[in-house]
Every structure is written in C-alpha cells, then in structure tokens.
Amino acid sequence: IVPTYNEETEEWVMDNPKVQVKSSPMPFDKTVNEDNNDGHEKDKSDQGAIGSTVNFDLRAGVPQYPENATAKQYAISDTLSKGLTLVEDSIQVYGVKRGVPEVLLTKGTHYTINTKRPNTNAVTSFTLNFDYDQIKSYEKIHVDYDAVINADAVVGEAGNPNDAHLIYNNNPYDNSSWKDIPDEVKVYTYGLKVNKVGESNQLLTGAEFTLSMNQDGTNPLNFVKMSDGTYRRPTDKDTGAEIAARTKTLAVDADGHLTIKGLAVGTYYLTETKAPAGYNKLNTPVMIQIKDDNRNGMPTLNDGTTEFTDGYVALNVENTKG
C-alpha cells in the first residue's frame, strides 16, 4: 500500500486502497484401512467380518494464527456408529512436518481427550483438544486408531459410518467463532440367507450345516446362536451367555431358513452335516462367494449378476430323495 503526496494540501494521502484477504481451505481427510491394498477406496469405505479390527486415520491441517491471537481453540472429534467399538488404547497422535518423520505427541502436553465436541457439546467417541501453542509448528496433525466391528453392526447399504470433525476458531479474536469440517467413511459387513428346499422347491426343516473357508469344509467357523435363531460371528466382547451360545453347527429354523450375520467378502463352503428326514445328505460342500465390487454394502453371489440390496446373499440349497 503506497501513499501519495497531495501538492495542494501538502499532505500524504491514501487513494481508497483495496486489500484482498487471502485464505485457503483447511485440509481434513479420514481414511479406513489405508494400508490394505485390496482395491477399496480408502477415503470412502471398506468391509470386514464381525469381530475383526478396522484401522482409521485422520489428517488435519493446522491453522496459522497471528501472534496476538486470543482465540486458538483447535480440536478433532470422532464418532463411531453403534456397530463399531473404539479400541481406546490404540489412539496415537502425531505432528507432521514436510520432509521429516512424524513426531508422536504427548497426551496432557500437546492435547487432552474428552467426549464432547467443543462447538456443540455433542457427544463423541473421543475428542482431542489441542494446545495450539504446542502444535503450531506442525503443518498437520495425524490421528491413528483402531475399532472392532461388533455384534450391533448393520448389514446392508446403510453400513456402519464413522463421522469425524475438524473444529477450530475461524476468527482468531473471537472464541465463539467456529469452523466445523466433517468427513465420513463407512464399514460394511454382510450376511447369508439359506433356504433349505426339496425337489419341488418346498421348504424343509431338520438340516444342519457348518461354514468354512476351506474347500473341503474343514476347520469350520465359530458362530453365536442368537435368541431369534439366527447366527452371528463372535467377538472378544461376548459375555458369558454369548460365549456359551457359540457353536459350529448351524441349524435351519422351523421354517427351513438359516440366517448368518457378520461375514466379510470372500469364498465360503457350506457343508451339510445333517439332512432333513427322508432326504439324502449333500456329499460335497456348496461354494458361496460373497462379492461387493461396488463397495456399497450390497453384495453379489458367485457370478455377480444379482445384487442383494439388504446385504444378505440369498440362495436355495436343495436336497433330493432316493
């Protein structure tokens, strides 16, 4: 800004100077299982079985406040859906500078943890509140943590979202000013619905199966039988009653249906261990390939031509007589 001298008034004056205030958006990015090179879009979604561990990463830019700033609140919050359980001791926080290794930050010095978002007081799974003066030399903050897909995981397109927010004072002189930048990823899990039928496609009862990831049906998977007769994959948070309900035997219900919840994509082999009365037992396992090439929570079976919108792959398993 350059003043000019007015010869008539003998004064230095400013001729309506215009100042363009420069700004740039604050980067904030959330990823899921970013180290898994399985083709998934890490900034959108991934999948897994109930009981499996999922890794999340958050990377947020650090605002540059002037030296005399009085409002320097800066926080990162994360809220897991009901189907995901935070592994609390897995949270690691790093300061990032270009060209040098990340630096592990210290709880109590660089940041504190609670469960309230500072701008809204909304309840979160965790909120990291940073001491700005302790982190202002870093370009970014990197948060790494794990969660487990639990028994409440939702099967289907809705998935199990994980909602993160970067929150900071947008006006460095106003503690009530907030900028809130959200980001979300989803975790999907899948199910299996088997109809046990006879030669005329009539439903049959009395059949029992095991489910394995081995072609010959060996080493069958464990499941927890639920009170409604369905089965789910076990977790390390199962209680005594749930542990007692663990089984490798999967029985069809009184209507001839078998429902299994909490499977990852992959190839499974359904082995019949007991046939309905009067019918022949299948002598080879049935191959079931759960695929979700679109990563939308709606899987396909084997050839990929049918998409199951509820997240459960459905198929008929037929027995014959004679």
Helices and strands as residue ranges (DSSP letters): E 4-6, E 11-13, E 28-32, E 45-47, E 53-61, E 74-80, E 84-96, E 103-104, E 111-116, E 123-130, H 132-135, E 140-149, E 160-168, E 179-188, E 190-197, E 208-212, E 223-225, E 231-232, H 240-244, E 246-247, E 250-251, E 257-263, E 266-274, E 286-291, E 300-301, E 312-318
